[in-house]
């Protein structure tokens, strides 16, 4: 990194980035071969430190922006980056810096010509997320860099998209809805099963909230599948907190004993458009937020009714020979055995119902039974 060297503009950095291979190219040594120590030339060391292929370089840029490492952002820009590359949630480096409150990174990226108005999936701009999260220095930096004011952003967005953004206040559960909330314990919390305390909540969310979720889902891009899948995935990060506020309200003062009180911001919508789609038996992985808190439970919020099929089945255990890996199970119809191919007892089968919330520990074995009524749409986190 040359301090005296001016930062390249976005187009110059992009030209360097374009010279990188799109995918990782790596020749693995044969088993047992241990090459002798060899000093690396400067260019190869730079590639190892900054990412030797386009995906790795973009991940390095996003990580540096999200963690506030302005010097590393400058190094990466000099090495060559796509400043407008986005992650699965549609977030650019500029957006991530604004979301996490790093004004110096915002200033550095703006100097290079990064788009200060690039919205994430769902329509939230860097200025909006900085405002909602009270990052005043970032708000000032974005305005100095020419970010469009929020009233301009509002006027350019479709009203159906606007309905889910944070100036819409979270629904307040009325007394009628509150008294109609129905919780059902699926696996008794006193038993020794890893799924102990799993429950469903009905009537915890009003219809308007569910419809706003459906409206937003329709605006999200479908993620390219990494392998054959029976469902479409669309990723969303609740950087404004509007979904999480509604979750916290719905989970408040339940008539059951549970440690679950809030949701993490990273979520995904799953859409089954054809009958027959299912998920093999598996367990889920935990997630860690920016503050280092690790998740303990999975939630599924069903957004449409399915009168038959598509149940989420909580299992007594995993079938023999099946490892509980979430990445292996998600949409992978060849990864294991579906219902009918194994004899593991089902402890509870939850039918998709509009507005129904299912919560269970990550370690609880579960599977998605074949879909009959379509579409099946749910929010998972």
N, C-alpha and C positions, 0 to 999 in steps of 0.2 A: 504494500500500500504506500503510494507516494503522496505525502501530505501536500507537497508543492504542486502536484498535478491537479489541474481543475477537473471537476467531475464531468464526465461525458454526458451529452444529451441523451434522451431516451432512444433516439434512432441509432446513434452510434453504439450505445450499449446493446441494443437489440441486434445490430449487425454482428457483434462479437458472439452474442448468445446463439445466433443462427448457425454458427460454425460448429457448435457442439452436437454430438449425436443425440437423437431424440430419446433413445433408450439406453440403458446401462449395457456397456460392452465389457465383459470381464472374462478373461481366460483363467479358469481355475486350475491350480497345479494339481497333478495327480496325487492321490492319497499316499502319504509317506514321504513325498518330495518336500524338502524344506530348502528353498533357495537361500544362498548365502546373503549376508547383509550387503546392501548396496546403497550408496548415497543417491538420492533422487535428484534429477535436474530440477531447476526452479519451476519450469512450466508444469511438470508432473506433480510437484508438491502443491502448486497453486490449484491444480485440478482436484487433488484430494481434499484440500481445505475448503474449496468453494463449490464442489460438485462437478463431476466429470461428464454429466449428461444433462439434458435440458430439465427433466423432471427433478433431479437432485439439486440443480442450481436454483430452481424456483422454490423448492422446499426450504433451502437454506435462506433465501431472501425472506420468505414468509416467517420463518422462525426468528430471524434477526429483527424484523419489524415488530413482531408480537412481543418480543422480550426487551425491546428498547435499546438494542445494540447499534447505535448510529454509526460507529466506526466500521463495524462489520458490514453494514449496509453500503457504506462508501466503497469498501473493498470489493463487494460483489458487483456493484455498478461498474466499477473500473474493469472487472474481469469479464463482464457481459451478462446482462439479465434482460428478461422481458418484464418491464415494470408493471404491465397490465395483466400478467398471468394471475389466475385465480385458483383457489383451492376448491375442494368439493362443495363448499358452502357459498361459492361465488365471491369470496373475499380476496381482494387484492392486497398487496403490501401496504398501500396507503390506508385501506380500510382497517386492516389489522392494527396498524400503528394508532389510528384514531380510537378504535375500540378499546385498546389497552392503555391509552393515555400517555403516549410517548411523543411529546411535541418536537423533540430534536429530530426524531426519525421522520416525522411529518415534514419538517422543514427541509431535511436532506432530500427526501423523495421529491418534494415540490421543486427544489433547485434543479433536479434532473429532468423535470418535465412530466412527472407522473400525474395522472388524472386525479384531481382532488375531488371530483364529483362521481367517481365510479361506485355504483351501488352494488350491494351484495345481492345474492339470491333472495327474493322477497321484497326488494325495493328500498332498503335502508341505505342512506348515503353516509359517507364518513362524518360529515358535519352533524347529521342527525344522531348517529350513535354516540358521538362525542358529547353532544348536548344532553342526551338522555342519561348518560353515565357521569355527567357533571365533571368532564375533563376540560376545565376552563382554558388552560394553556393551549390545549389542542384546538379548541374552538377558535381562539385568537389566531393561531398559526394557520388554520385552514382559511379563515377569512382573509388574512393577509395574502395568502396564496391564490385568492380569487374564487373560493368556493361559493357556489350559488346559495343565496339565503333560503331558509326553509320555506318561506311563502312561495318562492319560485319553484322549488322542488314540488310542493303540493300542487301547484297549478299545472305542472307537466305530467303528473301521474294520473292514471285512470282512477276514477272514483272507487271502482271495485277493489283496486289495489290499496288505495288509501285507507279503506275500512279496517285493515289489520294493523296499521302503523300506530306508534305509541301515543299520538295525540287522541286516539280513541282510548278512553279510560276502561280498565278492566271491568267486566260485568260484576255487579254486586248481586250476590244471591239473595233473592227475595225471601221473605218469610215462608211463602208457599213452597218454593223450591227447597229451601233449607229443611223444612219439616218433611219433605218427600224424599230426601236423600236416603238411599238404601245401601247398606254395606253388608257384604256376605263374606264370612271367613271361609276360605276354600281348604286350607290345611291348618289344623289347630296349632296355635302358637306354642302350646305346651308339649307338643310331640317332638321327637328327636329328628324329624325329617329336615333336610336342608331347605325345603320350601316352606317351613313353618311360618305362619303369619301371612301367607298369600291371601289376597282379598280382591273383591270387585266393589266398585262404587257406581251406582246408578243414580241418575238425576242430580249429579254434582255439577253439571255445566248446563247453562241455558242454551236454547236452540240457536240464538244469535251468535254465540261464541263458536259453536260447531260449524255454522254456515260460513263464518269468517275464516275458519281454518280451511274449509273446502275451497273457498274463493282464492285464498292465497296459494293453496296447493296447485291450483290450475295454472298459476303464473310461474311455477318453479320448473327449471329444466330437468329432464330425466337424465340421471347419471348413466354414462356408458357402462354396460355390464362388463365385469372383468372375466366372467365365465357364463355359461348358459344359465339362465334364471327364469323362474316362472312369475316373477313380480318385477315391476318397475320401481326404482328408488329415486326419490328426490330429497336432497339434503337441505336443511334449514338450521341456521343458528339464531336463536332468540336473543340477539344482542340488545334489543330494546326492552326485553323482559316482560312483554305483555302476556305471552303464554304462561310463563312461570308464575306470574302474579295470580292468574286465574287458577292454576294448579294449587298454589298455596291456599287460596281462598276455599277451594273445594275440599281440601284435605284438613282444614282447620276444624278442631273440636268434633272429630268423628267419634262414634260411639263404640269404637274398637281400640285396642291397644296396638299402636304401630309407631315405629320410629321414622316413618316416611313423612316428610313435611314439605319437600320442595323438589324441583327437577333441575337437572343441569341444562345448559343452553343448547347443546348440540343434539339435534333430533333428525329423524328422517321420516318421510311419508312412504308407505308401501302400498302399491296398487296392484291387485290381482284382477286382470281384465278377462281372463279365460278360465273356464271350469277346469278342475283337475290339479291346479297348483297346490303345492304343499311344502312344508319344511320338515326335514328329518329331525329325529331326536338330538338334542344338544343342550348345552348350558351356555350362558352369556358371559362375556368379558366385562370387567369393570372399566370405568372411564375416570379420568382425573381432570379436574377443572384447573383454571389458571392460578388458583390459590392453593393447589395441591390437595384438595379434598377428593377422596375417592368415592365413587358411587357404590351402592350396595344392592340396589334393586333395579329391575326393569319395569317400565310401564308400557302398556299398549292402550291407546285411546281409539276406540272404534268410531269411525266417522259415518258409517252407513250400516243399515240393517242387512243381515243375511238370515233368511228364515230357515235355511238348512245348510250344513256344510261349513267349512272354514273355521271350525272351532280351534281354540288354543288349548291343548291338552297338557296338564301338569302330570308328570309321570312319577311313579314310585322310584325309579332308577333309570339309568341309561341301559339300552340293550347291550348284551355282551359284544365286545369287539368294537363298540362305538365310543370314540373319544369326544369329550364335550367341548368342541371348539366352535365358537360362534361363526368365525369366518368361513368355516367349512360347511356350515349348515345353511347359511343364508341364501336361499334360492337355488342351492345346489341339489338337484333331484337325484344325482348319482352318488351322493356322499355317504349315504347310509340307508337304514331301513325305515320305511314309512309304516303307518298303522296298517295292520294286516300282515306285515312281514315280521313282526315280533310279538311277544306275548307279555310285555311289561304292563302291569296294571296301571290304569289311568285313575289318578286320585281325584281329578276334577276336569271337566271339559267346558270351556267358556265359549258360548255362542256370540259371534259379533252382533252387537246391538248399538245403534246410534247413540253416542254419548256415554257408553259404558267404559269405565276405566278398570283395567286389570293391572294389578301390581304384584310382583313376586320377586324373591331373592334371585340374584344372578345365578347362583349355584343350583337352582331348582331345575331338574331335567324337564324339558318340555318339547313339544312338537306342534307343528301346524297341520291340522287334518285337511284332506283334500277339499278344495273350494267347490261348492255346487252353485250357489247363487252368486252372480257377479253384477256389478263390481264389488270387490272387497277392498275397502280403503281404511287405512289406520295410520295413526301417528305413533312412532316408537321412540323411546329415549331411556 
